[in-house]
Amino acid sequence: MSRKTWGSVIFETTIRPRPTKAANPPPMRHGGVVFLDRDGTMNRNDGYVHTWDAWVWLPGVPEALARLQRHGWRLVVVSNQSGIARGYFDEKALHDLEAAVDADLARHGVRIAGWYHCPHLPEITGPCTCRKPEPGMLRQAARDLGINLRASWVIGDKYLDAQAGIKVGCRAIILEPEGLDVPRYPDTMQYVKFRGMRGVSRVPYAPDMATACEWILQDDVRKARHERFIRRGRRGGPDARNPKDAQDARAQDAKDENAP
């Protein structure tokens, strides 16, 4: 393991394979969603993007979102939009852009379950409870959409995205941590660790949305295997305490992992 400190964040590299394509994860019925940051996560962050002409998808994002949705994940966008408080654009322009993004995603079979934004900037509008890293938008979405926050994920490109999710029990993945110049190891998973956040060990870093998607779907596969193993055990099936049964289970997991 290698480690590098950046301000209040510790960046770790752990020798663990990056996720490959998950082996046919089943649709999950958990009540959770994947919360998505917008600028820098879905689209290229060119600064206060508020028109469709200025919107540029990051590589592979629509396809990754389609894959998540096919496997039972609802998608909700939560973004800080201080350009409204600064007077750069208004709510109508923002909603027009969201409608254009919805129309483009529909071509990929993707539907955004909800768009939430914080229009505030503390030095202009005063403090609020919705601007990330505060979790107000996530809590509002949970009330509106019946979301199980503890079964949900947050994907964003800034530490504040992860912090907002962790405060309400979500798990998080950070895309390309901003301002963190670290070596890249092609066959490893990398993490960031937050100091002073009790109960939090590491947050995985993913180089792109496709990798983040596979991380979530592989977690679904692991949960499904565990549930299947428990059900079979209750019916007199394999016993995890029996070395032979455990070996057979590992062999079946290896076959599943290599399934097309």
Residue, then its C-alpha position, 0 to 999 in steps of 0.5 A: m500500500s502507498r499513501k499520500t496526504w493532501g490537505s485533510v485527505i489521505f490518498e491510498t493505493t491498495i493492491r486490489p484488481r480494479p472491477t471488471k465487467a460484473a457477471n450479470p448482476p440481478p435487478m436489486r430491490h433495495g429502495g436505493v438510488v445512485f445520486l449523481d453530481r452533475d458538472g465534472t461527473m456527467n458532463r465536462n465542467d467548463g464553468y457554470v454550464h447552463t445551455w445545451d450547446a455548452w453541454v459535453w458528455l464525459p466519455g461513456v457516461p450515458e452508457a454507464l447510466a443505462r447499465l445501472q438503470r437496467h440493473g434496477w438502479r434509479l438515478v437522481v442528480v444533485s448539484n450545486q448551482s451557485g451560478i444562479a446566486r451569482g446572476y449568471f443564469d436563472e432557474k428557467a435556463l437550468h430547467d431547460l438544460e435538464a429537459a434537453v439532457d433528459a431528451d438525450l438520455a432517453r435515446h439511451g433508454v435512461r430516465i433521471a428520476g429526479w433533478y435537485h439543485c442548490p441555487h445558493l452561495p453562502e457569501i451572497t444568499g447566506p447559509c443553507t442546508c442544501r449546498k453540498p457538503e450538506p445533505g439537504m438535497l439528498r434528504q429532500a429526494a428521499r422524502d419525494l421519491g421514497i429512497n432508502l438512503r442507506a442502500s444508496w450510492v453517491i458518485g461525484d468528482k469532489y470530496l464534498d459530494a462524498q461527504a454529503g452522502i456519507k452524512v446520511g448513510c450513503r456509500a460514495i465513489i469519487l471520480e478523479p479527485e480534484g487537485l490531487d496529483v497522484p500516480r496511477y496504477p493500472d491494476t489496482m483500486q485506489y481510495v481516499k480517506f477523510r480525516g475526522m469523519r467517524g465511522v468512515s474508512r476509505v472511499p474508492y476512487a474511480p477514473d471514470m463513470a464506467t469503472a464506478c458503475e462496475w464497482i456498484l454492480q459488483d457489490d450487487v453481485r456479492k450481495a446476491r451471492h450472499e443471499r443465495f448462499i444463505r437461502r441454500g444453507r437454510r434448505g440444507g444446502p452448502d454450509a460455510r463452515n464446511p471446507k468442502d462446501a466453502q470450496d465449491a462456493r468459491a469455484q461457483d463464484a469464479k465461474d460467475e465472475n467469468a460469465p459473459 
